[in-house]
Amino acid sequence: MDELGQRVLVVAFDGWNDAGEAASAAVAHIRETGDYREVFAVDPELYFDYQYTRPQVRLDADGSRRLVWPDATVWRPGEEADGARLWLLSGFEPARAWQAFVSELIDAALQEDITGIIALGSMMSDVPHTRPISVFAGSENDALRTALGLEKPTYEGPAGILTVLSTAAEAAGIPCAALWASVPHYVAGHSPSPKATLALLDRLTELTGAVIPRGELPAQSLAWEASIDAAASDDEEMTEYIHQLEQTRDTWDSPEASGDAIAQEFERYLRRGGDGHGHGKGPGGPSRDSDGPRRQ
């Protein structure tokens, strides 16, 4: 934990990095259960394509309408605390000028005297919803890997904004780690996954020691799993497929299994494109990126 320091920036972006909305929901949960104030936001005109990431119309408490533009915002915790304090960076993956975008955010982190960064992501995987959510924890930083028992990523291929940000942060002298939750592909595009969000928060707590209230997330996770059980029970083919995934996962978790299993699944996801936009069709439907059942 000392290697990350006491001022840790937790990062999540909507989009490619956010299957089941697990990562963005984790950052949103931390902000909603704490006292935070905005300290920096990028100019959306410079970085977002509004045909791809459109502004949203919202109604205020008095019924008046307002536009909410896509953003990337840094939030500072308002309360002093023993041990690590968590700053937050949330927003949308930019459509253009990634290097300038990241440069602005790194400058903001340096101004806040951030001592470490943890990037959160979630990926669609061939895993069952009935088992604990796997979280890949990795870092390019030798000291962090040694101190925290993290994996060294070996993936080569297309990169997302989390990788670009982490690379720039390491170059600026801020050590970075990444946590990626594996979300069942057959539900990742169907609904938010509070179980994956909870798994990310649990691992984040382990790495930082920060106190994060869980609120209703444990109950929401149980309800999420029960709703998928109910939907899958009406589909014999999907039930059998989930059973196959359970057998595979149980093999991973056996004492004889390789410790590289989660890392291998993470790299498999990235190599097949990691497209987090709508590939999961929910129980009973096909998944274009999986080896599971497909309907004609």
TAHU-V422690 format. One record per helix or strand of 3 or more residues. SS is the DSSP state (~ for helix, > for strand). FROM is the first residue (numbers start at 1). LEN is the number of residues. If there is no record, write none. Layout:
BEGIN
SS FROM LEN
SS FROM LEN
END
This chain:
BEGIN
> 7 8
~ 19 14
> 36 6
~ 44 4
> 56 4
> 65 4
> 72 6
> 85 8
~ 98 14
> 116 10
> 135 4
~ 142 7
~ 161 11
> 175 10
~ 185 4
~ 194 15
~ 217 16
~ 236 17
~ 261 11
END
